[in-house]
């Protein structure tokens, strides 16, 4: 079903990201979120895709959504902290780092 399609798209997004095909990675990440709305791994890879392309505000929004679903996940909190820092939000970055560790 849609969860399978979403996870396939997540894996495709990570593969494209690993090959530095960032436009493709973002497209796969958007497909993952469309197929599995609310799935934190799909939302996290969407944030990574946005961050890789310099959309730091969009990355913060995605990571914040994933962090709301998985508040105890250090990877998501670390991603949120990094994106916040890149977006110029030092206070947000510090808060996310505190949650991560």
WOMOTA-V564951 format. One record per residue. N is the residue number from 1. RES is the residue in one small letter. SS is DSSP state (H for helix, E for strand, - for the rest). PSI is psi as a letter, one per 40 degrees, with the letter a starting at -180 (999 if undefined). D_LAST is the distance of its C-alpha to the last C-alpha in Angstrom with 2 decimals. Layout:
# WOMOTA-V564951
n: {N/N}
res: {RES/RES}
ss: {SS/SS}
psi: {PSI/PSI}
d_last: {D_LAST/D_LAST}
This chain:
# WOMOTA-V564951
n: {1/2/3/4/5/6/7/8/9/10/11/12/13/14/15/16/17/18/19/20/21/22/23/24/25/26/27/28/29/30/31/32/33/34/35/36/37/38/39/40/41/42/43/44/45/46/47/48/49/50/51/52/53/54/55/56/57/58/59/60/61/62/63/64/65/66/67/68/69/70/71/72/73/74/75/76/77/78/79/80/81/82/83/84/85/86/87/88/89/90/91/92/93/94/95/96/97/98/99/100/101}
res: {x/x/x/x/x/x/x/x/x/x/x/x/x/x/x/x/x/x/x/x/x/x/x/x/x/x/x/x/x/x/x/x/x/x/x/x/x/x/x/x/x/x/x/x/x/x/x/x/x/x/x/x/x/x/x/x/x/x/x/x/x/x/x/x/x/x/x/x/x/x/x/x/x/x/x/x/x/x/x/x/x/x/x/x/x/x/x/x/x/x/x/x/x/x/x/x/x/x/x/x/x}
ss: {-/H/H/H/H/H/H/H/H/H/H/H/H/H/H/H/H/H/-/-/-/H/H/H/H/H/H/H/H/H/H/H/H/H/H/-/-/-/-/H/H/H/H/H/H/H/H/H/H/H/H/H/-/-/-/H/H/H/H/H/H/H/H/H/H/H/H/H/H/-/-/-/-/H/H/H/H/H/H/H/H/H/H/H/H/H/-/-/-/H/H/H/H/H/H/H/H/H/H/H/-}
psi: {a/d/d/d/d/d/d/d/d/d/d/d/d/d/d/d/d/d/e/f/g/d/d/d/d/d/d/d/d/d/d/d/d/d/d/g/h/e/h/d/d/d/d/d/d/d/d/d/d/d/d/d/e/e/g/d/d/d/d/d/d/d/d/d/d/d/d/d/d/g/d/e/h/d/d/d/d/d/d/d/d/d/d/d/d/d/e/e/g/d/d/d/d/d/d/d/d/d/d/d/999}
d_last: {35.48/33.17/29.99/31.50/32.49/29.05/27.41/30.17/29.40/25.64/26.68/29.25/26.79/24.44/27.61/28.94/25.71/25.78/29.36/28.53/30.72/28.51/31.22/31.73/28.03/27.85/31.06/29.81/26.55/28.72/30.93/28.05/27.02/30.74/31.30/28.29/27.35/24.14/22.89/19.19/19.65/22.67/21.02/18.12/20.82/22.75/20.00/19.90/23.69/23.85/21.49/23.60/26.67/25.44/25.16/21.94/22.76/23.50/20.27/18.32/20.56/19.99/16.20/16.30/18.78/16.78/13.67/16.25/17.41/14.21/11.64/9.53/9.78/6.91/10.03/11.47/8.75/8.70/12.45/12.72/11.17/13.58/16.42/16.07/16.32/19.26/20.82/20.84/18.51/16.49/15.60/14.43/12.33/10.69/10.22/8.74/6.23/5.46/5.60/3.77/0.00}
